[in-house]
Amino acid sequence: MKLKIALFFSIVILAVFLIYLTTLDKSISYVALGDFLTVGVTADSDIEYSYTDYINEYLKKKNVVGEYIKDFADNNYRTTDIIRDIEDNKKLIINNKERTLKNVLIKADLLTVSVGLNDVISIMASEDASGNFYNYLDTILVDIDKLFSLLRQYCKEDIIVVGYYNPYYGNKRYDSAFSYMNTKVNYLSQKYGIKYVDIYDLYESNLDFLPIINDIHPSKVGYNSIFDMIKPILDNTILK
C-alpha cells in the first residue's frame, strides 16, 4: 500500500515537473520601444491600440506572454532619446517594481521598435535643411546605427523594427526621403540581425490608414495593418 502511495505521488510530482518544463520556455517577455507608433496615438489624438497592443493580444491568445512592457516608449521620441535612455539606464516603476531599461532589454525575448519618423518630419519642417536634405537624413542614420548597436548589446533575442510611410500624400520629395530611409534602415537591420518590416507600399495604397490630411498619425485600422505584417514573423520565429 505504501509503495502504491509513493508511486502515485512520484507520478504526480513528475507530471507537475513536466508541465513546468513545457511552459517555462513559453513565457515571453515582450518589450516595445519607440515613438507615437509604439504608443498608439491615432489621428484624433487619442491613445488607442498600437500595433504593439495587437501583438500582445496575439501572444496572449497563444498563452505565451510573461510580461508586456511599453512604458519606455514616448509619443515625441526621436532616435537620440532612446539612445539617451539606454545609456542613462532609465528607471521606471512598472507594476509597483522599479525596472531599469538595460535589464528590461536583457530579459526581453521579443523587442519591437518604431523610431526615426519624428526625426525625418522634424527635418522636413526645418528651413535650414532645404539645401542639405540627404545630409541631414544621413545624420539620422548614424544615430539609428548607434541605436541598433546598443539594442543588440543588451537584447540577444528577436528584434523587429517597423519601417516608414509617407504621411504627406503626393509630395514626391517626401516620397524619395522615406524610400531612402527604408532602404538604408533595412540595410542596418540586416547588419545587426534585426527583422525589418517595410510598410511603405501598404500605406501608399490604403489612404484610410491616414484619415486626416497632413496628420502623421494612423487610424486604428492602420495600426492593425502593421500587426498583420508582423504576425507572420512571430509565427516563424518566437512562436515556431
Buried (B, 14 or more C-beta within 10 A) or exposed (E): EEEEEEEEEEEEEEEEEEEEEEEEEBEBBBBBBBBBBBBBBBBEEEEBBBBBBBBBEBBEEEEBBEBBBBBBBBBEBBBBBBBEBBEEEBEBEBEEEEBBBBEBBBBBBBBBBBBBBBBBBBBBEEEEBEEEBEEBBEBBBEBBBBBBEBBBEBBEBBBBBBBBBBBBEEBEEBBEBBBBBBEBBBEBBEEBEBBBBBBBEBBBEBEEBBBEEEBBBBBBEBBBBBBEBBBEBBEEEBBE
